[in-house]
C-alpha cells in the first residue's frame, strides 16, 4: 500500500480508477487502484479524500497510534461496533482515539491492512465520506493470548469515514467501523 501511496504522491494528478485482484493464501480481495497521468487536471475533492483514506489505512498498518491520530480532527468521533472482541465503543477526541489504537496494538504483534473497496460519497451533511470494506491480517501477542498460534488471523471491517477540510488538509471528523469479523482464539474457556 505504501508503494501505491508514494506513486500517487509522485505525480500531481489522477486519471481513472481500475480494478485489480490480489489473492492471498486464505482470502481473495479486490483493491481499487488509481492510475496516474501527468496531463490531467488537479485532483478532485473526491480524489483528495480517497488519498487521505489510503494514508489513514497506511498509518493504521504502521501500528503507530500517534501517527494514526494525526489523521483525525481534535474533536473527532470514532465508533467501533460488531465483533470487536471487547474494543467496541464510541471514542471522542485524539486522546481517546489514540488510547483505543494503543489497546489494539497491545493485542497484536503484526498487522496488515488490505483495502478491499472504497467509494467516496457525501454524507447527510454533504461532507465527503469514504464508505468501504477492508481486511486485516494480524498476529496476536502471546502474552495477551498465550494459546494463539504463531500464524496470522484475519478480520474484515466495514467502514464509514467522514472528512472535513481543516488547516489545508482533509481530516477525519467521524468514523464508524463495523467489525464484520475479528478472529481471536478463546484461551480461557
Buried (B, 14 or more C-beta within 10 A) or exposed (E): BEEBBEEBEEEEBBBEEEEEEEEEEEEEBBBBBBEBEEEEEEBEEBBBBBBBBBBBBBBBBBBBBEBBBBBBBEEBBBBBEBBBBEBBEEBBBBEBBBBBBBEBBEBBBEBBBBBBBBEBEEBEEEBBBBBBBBBBBBBBBEEEBEEBEEEBBBBBBBBBBBBBBEEEEBBBBBBBBBBEEBBBEEEEE
